[in-house]
Amino acid sequence: MGKTTLSRMLSRLGCAVHNSDEIVHYALSPKGEAFEEVALTFPESWDKKNHLIQRDILGKIIFDNPQKRKQLEEILHPIVRQNQKKFIQKQKRLGREFVVLDIPLLFETGAENRVDYTIVATAPYHIQRQRVLRRQGMSEEKFQAILKSQLSDVEKQKRADFVVSTGMGMAYSFRTLKNILQEIK
């Protein structure tokens, strides 16, 4: 949809941006606090030789298995929430006016209840599909399965405080974000 691009734009506009995906990636790294528990809970994803969690294999394990996905979320979500909390506290101490939490599956995880405002990135289906299929390891089948596992774009837009259409060019999205920040002020 363009969530990552919007996060970069918000950073350019002076917002402190916390990226939940980056925290998950670090938590799964050999130095991360989830590494050992994930390796023991999902041993087939643990590459013992290279001492790594193979995220592609972990993704396959949890993709079609809600119980396994829930297990992984129970390990990772508390780590991400704690990191977000520390990030917000630090940014408040620094006097930041705006703190942004870039959270995948915002509504699906109930994270909208922990923020003051929500911004949803949206794009027409054909643009969304084109963007996603450019990603390494992505297939049409996987794309469709991802869509089925998430709230619909229409539902996300209904729940959001603000919606940014990312299919109308970067300049349009940037102006929209500037206007949103002005409105929140």
N, C-alpha and C positions, 0 to 999 in steps of 0.2 A: 504493500500500500504506500510505502514511502516514509514509514515511521523513523527509520535511521536518518534519512535525509532531513526530516523536520527537526530531529534532535540536534543535528549539526547546525542547522539554521538558528535554533534557539540558543545554542552556545554562542554563535556569532552575534546574537542580539544581547549578549551579556548574562544569560541565564547559566546557573550552575546545573549541569546535566549529569545525572547518575544513570549509568547504563546497566540494567539488570543482567543482560546477556553476558557482558564482560565479567561480572561477578560470578556467574555460573561457570563460565569457562575457567576462571582462576580457581574456583572451588574444586573443580574436577582435575586440576593440574596436580602433579606430584607434591607440590608444596601447599595445595589448597586444603581447607578443613573438611571437605566432603570426600576427598580422595579415598581414604582407607575404607570408610563405610560403604561407598559406592562399589569399590573393588570387591569387598566381601559380600555385598548384597547382590551384585551382578557380576559374578566371577568371569562369565564368558566375555565381558567387555574389557577385562583387565589384561593388558599385554604385559605379562610378567617380565619378559626379556628386556623390553624397553622401559618398563615401569611407567606405563601410561594407561589412562582410560581411553579406549577407542570409542570416541563419541558417535561415530557412524554405527558401530555395532550396538551401542547403548540405545541409540535412536530406534534401531530395528526392534530391539527387545521391547521397548515401551510403546511403540507406535500403535500397534493393534491390541495392546493388552492394558485395559484401564487399571487393573489391579497393580501391575508393575509400574505403570506411570504414576499412580498414587504413591507407591513406595518411594520412587525417586523424588517426587515433589515433597514428600514428608522429610526428606533429607535436605533438599536444596532450598526450599522456600523459606524456612527459618533463617538460614544463612543470609539469603538475599534481603529479607526484611530487616534483620539486625544491621546489615551493611547500609541499607537505605536510612535507617534511623540515625546511625552515626554520621552519615553524610549530611543529612538535614541539620543535625545539631552543629556540626562544624560550619556549615554554610551560614547558619544563623549567627554564630559567633563572629564570622567574618563580615556580617552585615549585608549579606546578599538579599536583594529584593525578591528575586525569583529563584526557586529551586524546582527543577524538573526531574521527575522520575520516569525514565523510559522503561516501560513495563510491557513485555509481550503478554498476551492473554490477560490484559488488565481486568476486564469484566468477568472473564471466566474464573479468575482466582479471587474475586471479591476485593481486589486492591483499590477499586474506585472509592471504597469507604475510608481509605487512609489518606486521601488527598483532598485539597480544596476545590480543584477544578480538573476536568478531564478534557483532553484534546484527542480527537480521533483522526487519523489519516485515512483518506478514502481515495479510491481510483476506480475508473470503470473496469469492469471485469476483464476486457481484452488487454488493458494495460497491466493490470495486476498479474494476469496469467503470463504475459510476455516477460515481465520482470522476474517472476518466480522461476520460470523455466530456464532463465539464463544462469541460475545458480548451479554450482557444481553438484552433481549427484541428484539433481531433481528430475523427476519424470512427471508425465501427465497424471499417472495413477497416484503418485505421492501427493501432487498438488491437489487433486480432488479429495483425497483422504484428509488432507490438512483442512480444507474448507469445511468438510463434514464435521471435523472435531472442534471447530470454533463457532462462536456466535456469528450469525450472518452480519454482513456489512450494514444492512438496513437496521438491524437491532442495535449494533454498536453506535450508529449515528443517533438513534433515538435516545440512547442512554447518555451520550456525551453532552458536556456543556458547550463544547465548540467542535466544529468539524472543518477540516482543511482538505480541500480537493487537491490532490497531488498530480492529477492528470492534466492540469492546465498550464504546466510549465513551472519552473523553479521560481521565477520572478513573482508569479501570482501567489504561490505558496508562501514565499517570504513576506510579501505585503500582508497577506492574511494573518500570518503569525504576529507581525508588528501590530496590526489592528487589535488582535486578541490581547496582547500584552497591554496595550493602551486601555482597552476596555476593563481589564482586571484591575489596573491601577486605580 
